[in-house]
Amino acid sequence: MFFFSGTVANMANLMRFFILLLHLIVSTIAVDKGNFKTCEQSSFCRRLRKIKPDNPKYFLDLDSLQLSDNSVEAELVNTDDNVKLKFSLTTLADDTFRVIIDEYKPLHARYRVEGALNGEPQVAKLELLERDRDVVSVKLGNNKATMTSDPFKVEFYQGDTLVAVVNSRNLFEFEHLRVKPVIKFKHPLEMQQNLTATGRKLIVIIDPHIKREGGYFLHEEALSNDYYIKTKDGNVYEGWCWPGASSYLDLFNPAVTEYYSKLYAHDKFIGSTDTMYIWNDMNEPSVFNGPEVTMPKDCVHYGGWEHRHVHNIHGYYYTKTTFDGLLQRTPNTRPFILTRSFFSGSQRHAAVWTGDNAADWSHLAISFPMCLSMAVSGFSFCGADIGGFFHSPDTELLQRWYQAGAWLPFYRAHAHLDTKRREPYLFDQDVQTRIRNALRLRYAHLPVWYTLFWEHSKTAEPVIRPLIYQYPSDSNVLDIDYQLLVGSSILVRPVVESRASTVNVYFPGGAQQIWYDIEDWRPYIGSRSVSVPVTMDKVPAYYRGGSIIPRKDRPRRAASLMLDDPYTLYVVLDAENSASGTLYTDDGYTYGYKNKDYLYIQFKFKDNTLTSSIIDKDAQYPTREWLERVVIVNPPKGIKHAEIKSKGLGTLQLQTSYTGEERSLVVRKPGVSMQEEFIITLL
Ligand SMILES: *[C@@H]1O[C@H](CO)[C@@H](O)[C@H](O)[C@H]1NC(C)=O
């Protein structure tokens, strides 16, 4: 810090300054703010914004004062984090002062400007004026510098006139060098306990590259047991990926998969818990320095197979091994695995996402035909990274992605390390609200997804369906790949276009089929295309007339916390005033269902009567779930109340009320356990 004698700006300079300012304002208007971090997104800026004048934190420790002929030195202490700085004031020729503040023990030497001054300034002899525990004052010619201890302040006088003050408003801040926070998980068990206490689970990433490092047990055991994939010359193949030089376990060898799956045991996988699950990435395998970013086609696997013959199924064996490992680790608990590479059969073990997409409207759009193609090929558990992995989405794209992605089976927000932070809480209230609404809609429909996956596991019917799957004789739907059906009852037209004010929705099923907007129950007649107005809050989604949709409408922070929550049944009547649907429920995580620990329920509405009946009579699950509400869409007119009958409840009267121009009728608090068969009659 240097002090120079003041200069007076003349008019010309002032004019130049204003012109410059004007120029800055003009160019500011043209800048896209979205390209820059906000203060909240920069830890440096956040720290500095927190500094307030009423909270002085620096004090000059005058007990440590050292006085010489031409300098004053003392410790300057940051009382917030106890970092000690070195304060020095030097008296220079021409009656000027020089103040330098630096760390006593910086992590590394700080860069000091050279060349800006024409050589080192000449020092001059100071005169001590005053010194006590709170103040020290020195004189130089006609000038004076007074240093105050607490709060730290330096005042410069010309004669008796105060001309400059260091830290006059306690806003002085010295950013000491700090260790970049290295994210280390020092207490993995406690961390996971803390996480699972909120109903969430930890998924950790495991890739197939084994680091070639002496002392790494896995590498050494793989070498000594001959478990690695070989080159064509019979040497252990070595590729390059995240860990650096890596080799790859030969998963075509049953001894290797047995060995590898056992490494998921808690005493091998230190820091793991029973609720920790796995994301298998790069399992094609991806090899940075290999041909086509994988291993050479002439690498040799167990059984003598060249990699060219087995490449496509490598990912299958990798996730199967993980699946076996998790099941051995935590018996009778369904493993969760997310995989990038997969093959026919992988649907038994893992969910898949569509790989490294980008924050681009076309990538949002294509996630639908991609997942729909996989679904009709037998792999339903599919989704795309919300927001796009590479690059930064603008808020419109981000919101649309949350809204659209909620209707694919796998729903995950993800981003590349180098992209701008995009956690929902970083955005304005209205953006947060839209994202929250998308998440709530997603969670409300979890019973639908769960039921569909149960049925998928029994019948192989895809969970999400292109229109052609459900309406094969309707030639209008042949090339519609941007709309989808969730099961057969929910029709969704995600908004995948920027600044859309309308979107075209095709309603299949013929003139007898009516679809109801899930927000306002507005009806749309089948086999026609309608231009539907949309706002940023609107994603066109419809229930099929004739379907019964089980939902859990109480918002929670995690699916696991919804286990015992009550249902709302949305009974959407068709032209004949009837509807039907199913519900599957169980404990949500064990294989108890293989021993018939589940409920599979059929709902039917006909002749003003809703009945529930257990489909698999020999299956039982003592659920705490109950029926909170029934919403009849397209209800019969003139209903005054309702009546419920069940074994446990006997016969009870229920209140009903019409809502929204009589487009729906709400039956309040049936209160019946889902385990019980029941009959609700509208009266
Ligand atoms: C777990 O939570 C407690 C209580 O909030 C906290 O003190 C502790 O630091 C947390 N542990 C870890 C490893 O995050």
The ligand as an SDF file (V2000), in Angstrom:
LIG
                    3D

 14 14  0  0  0  0  0  0  0  0999 V2000
  -23.6810  -35.5140   11.4870 C   0  0  0  0  0  0  0  0  0  0  0  0
  -24.6270  -34.6480   12.0490 O   0  0  0  0  0  0  0  0  0  0  0  0
  -24.2040  -34.0420   13.2510 C   0  0  0  0  0  0  0  0  0  0  0  0
  -25.3920  -33.2790   13.8150 C   0  0  0  0  0  0  0  0  0  0  0  0
  -25.8710  -32.3700   12.8870 O   0  0  0  0  0  0  0  0  0  0  0  0
  -23.0000  -33.1570   12.9810 C   0  0  0  0  0  0  0  0  0  0  0  0
  -22.5550  -32.5760   14.1690 O   0  0  0  0  0  0  0  0  0  0  0  0
  -21.8970  -34.0100   12.3740 C   0  0  0  0  0  0  0  0  0  0  0  0
  -20.8080  -33.1960   12.0210 O   0  0  0  0  0  0  0  0  0  0  0  0
  -22.3970  -34.7530   11.1580 C   0  0  0  0  0  0  0  0  0  0  0  0
  -21.3540  -35.6450   10.7200 N   0  0  0  0  0  0  0  0  0  0  0  0
  -20.8780  -35.6970    9.4760 C   0  0  0  0  0  0  0  0  0  0  0  0
  -19.7550  -36.6220    9.2180 C   0  0  0  0  0  0  0  0  0  0  0  0
  -21.3120  -35.0220    8.5800 O   0  0  0  0  0  0  0  0  0  0  0  0
  1  2  1  0
  1 10  1  0
  2  3  1  0
  3  4  1  0
  3  6  1  0
  4  5  1  0
  6  7  1  0
  6  8  1  0
  8  9  1  0
  8 10  1  0
 10 11  1  0
 11 12  1  0
 12 13  1  0
 12 14  2  0
M  END
$$$$
